[in-house]
């Protein structure tokens, strides 16, 4: 799959280009395995964004999906909101990610 243009952090320049297939291709290109749990985080973040119009901070997101914040960090091996939003076709998070 031909990946659309992305910025220096790997975020889509045209968020309307996002599809689930593109998300998986972007993750594969970055060497990230999107297992079912990670994919669920992406879906939940997209739902949150659709409902509230903002990317949630990690504390609020962990509470929203009823998961332990430390478990999210361990699963994603980084600040979880950055890859969740990147592969979810969402805007870059602000603040602590």
C-alpha contacts under 8 A as a table, 3 or more apart, distances in Angstrom:
res1	aa1	res2	aa2	distance
1	X	22	X	7.77
1	X	25	X	6.92
3	X	22	X	7.19
3	X	25	X	7.48
3	X	26	X	7.02
4	X	12	X	7.05
4	X	13	X	7.93
4	X	17	X	7.61
5	X	12	X	6.29
5	X	13	X	6.02
5	X	14	X	7.73
6	X	9	X	7.58
6	X	10	X	5.14
6	X	11	X	5.14
6	X	12	X	4.43
6	X	13	X	5.20
7	X	10	X	5.22
7	X	11	X	5.42
7	X	12	X	6.47
7	X	13	X	6.18
8	X	11	X	7.49
10	X	86	X	6.85
11	X	86	X	5.20
11	X	87	X	7.75
11	X	89	X	7.15
11	X	91	X	7.76
11	X	92	X	7.48
12	X	15	X	5.56
12	X	17	X	7.70
12	X	18	X	7.76
12	X	86	X	7.50
12	X	89	X	6.50
14	X	17	X	5.64
14	X	18	X	7.87
15	X	18	X	5.71
15	X	89	X	5.50
15	X	90	X	6.77
15	X	91	X	8.00
16	X	89	X	7.94
18	X	22	X	6.16
18	X	23	X	6.89
18	X	88	X	7.58
18	X	89	X	5.49
19	X	22	X	5.06
19	X	23	X	6.23
20	X	23	X	5.02
20	X	24	X	6.36
21	X	24	X	5.23
21	X	25	X	6.22
22	X	25	X	4.95
22	X	26	X	6.02
23	X	26	X	5.15
23	X	27	X	6.21
23	X	87	X	4.88
23	X	88	X	6.50
23	X	89	X	7.42
24	X	27	X	5.12
24	X	28	X	6.07
24	X	34	X	6.91
24	X	87	X	7.46
25	X	28	X	5.04
25	X	29	X	6.08
26	X	29	X	5.09
26	X	30	X	6.27
26	X	87	X	6.81
27	X	30	X	4.99
27	X	31	X	6.10
27	X	32	X	4.87
27	X	33	X	6.64
27	X	34	X	6.98
27	X	87	X	6.64
28	X	31	X	4.90
28	X	32	X	5.52
28	X	33	X	6.58
29	X	32	X	7.61
34	X	37	X	7.80
34	X	38	X	5.49
34	X	39	X	5.82
35	X	38	X	5.38
35	X	39	X	6.10
36	X	39	X	5.01
36	X	40	X	6.08
37	X	40	X	5.08
37	X	41	X	6.50
38	X	41	X	5.09
38	X	42	X	6.48
38	X	75	X	7.96
38	X	76	X	7.84
38	X	84	X	7.80
39	X	42	X	5.07
39	X	43	X	6.28
40	X	43	X	5.08
40	X	44	X	6.10
41	X	44	X	5.10
41	X	45	X	6.06
41	X	84	X	6.72
42	X	45	X	5.14
42	X	46	X	6.21
42	X	84	X	5.24
42	X	85	X	7.01
42	X	87	X	7.16
42	X	88	X	5.33
43	X	46	X	5.15
43	X	47	X	6.23
43	X	88	X	7.29
44	X	47	X	5.00
44	X	48	X	6.13
44	X	65	X	7.27
45	X	48	X	4.99
45	X	49	X	6.11
45	X	55	X	7.28
45	X	56	X	7.69
45	X	61	X	7.53
45	X	84	X	7.25
45	X	85	X	7.24
45	X	88	X	7.44
46	X	49	X	5.03
46	X	50	X	6.07
46	X	88	X	6.48
46	X	90	X	7.23
47	X	50	X	5.05
47	X	51	X	6.15
48	X	51	X	5.16
48	X	52	X	5.92
48	X	53	X	7.53
48	X	54	X	7.56
48	X	55	X	7.37
48	X	56	X	7.49
49	X	52	X	5.29
49	X	53	X	4.72
49	X	54	X	5.11
49	X	55	X	5.68
49	X	56	X	7.67
49	X	90	X	7.85
50	X	53	X	5.65
55	X	85	X	7.70
55	X	90	X	7.45
55	X	91	X	7.06
55	X	92	X	7.80
55	X	93	X	5.96
56	X	59	X	7.97
56	X	60	X	5.98
56	X	61	X	5.57
56	X	93	X	7.60
57	X	60	X	5.49
57	X	61	X	6.09
57	X	81	X	7.40
57	X	93	X	7.36
57	X	94	X	7.71
57	X	95	X	7.42
57	X	96	X	7.01
57	X	97	X	6.64
58	X	61	X	4.94
58	X	62	X	5.94
58	X	69	X	7.18
58	X	80	X	7.34
58	X	81	X	6.28
58	X	96	X	7.53
58	X	97	X	6.13
59	X	62	X	5.30
59	X	63	X	6.32
59	X	69	X	6.66
60	X	63	X	5.17
60	X	64	X	6.00
61	X	64	X	4.85
61	X	65	X	6.24
62	X	65	X	5.39
62	X	66	X	5.79
62	X	67	X	5.11
62	X	68	X	6.14
62	X	69	X	5.45
62	X	72	X	7.67
63	X	66	X	4.79
63	X	67	X	6.36
63	X	68	X	7.72
64	X	67	X	7.97
67	X	71	X	7.27
67	X	72	X	7.40
68	X	71	X	5.23
68	X	72	X	6.57
69	X	72	X	5.16
69	X	73	X	6.50
70	X	73	X	5.11
70	X	74	X	6.19
71	X	74	X	4.99
71	X	75	X	6.05
72	X	75	X	5.13
72	X	76	X	6.14
72	X	80	X	6.28
73	X	76	X	5.35
73	X	77	X	5.55
73	X	78	X	5.73
73	X	79	X	5.97
73	X	80	X	5.71
74	X	77	X	5.03
74	X	78	X	7.43
76	X	79	X	7.14
76	X	80	X	5.49
76	X	83	X	7.76
77	X	80	X	7.51
79	X	82	X	6.11
79	X	83	X	7.76
79	X	97	X	4.95
80	X	83	X	5.91
80	X	84	X	6.13
80	X	97	X	6.51
81	X	84	X	4.97
81	X	85	X	5.82
81	X	93	X	6.73
81	X	97	X	5.33
82	X	85	X	5.44
82	X	86	X	6.00
82	X	92	X	6.80
82	X	93	X	6.51
82	X	97	X	6.27
83	X	86	X	4.87
83	X	87	X	5.92
83	X	88	X	7.96
84	X	87	X	5.59
84	X	88	X	5.76
85	X	88	X	4.73
85	X	89	X	6.02
85	X	90	X	4.83
85	X	91	X	6.49
85	X	92	X	6.47
85	X	93	X	7.25
86	X	89	X	5.50
86	X	90	X	6.17
86	X	91	X	7.44
86	X	92	X	7.05
87	X	90	X	7.70
93	X	97	X	6.67
94	X	97	X	7.12
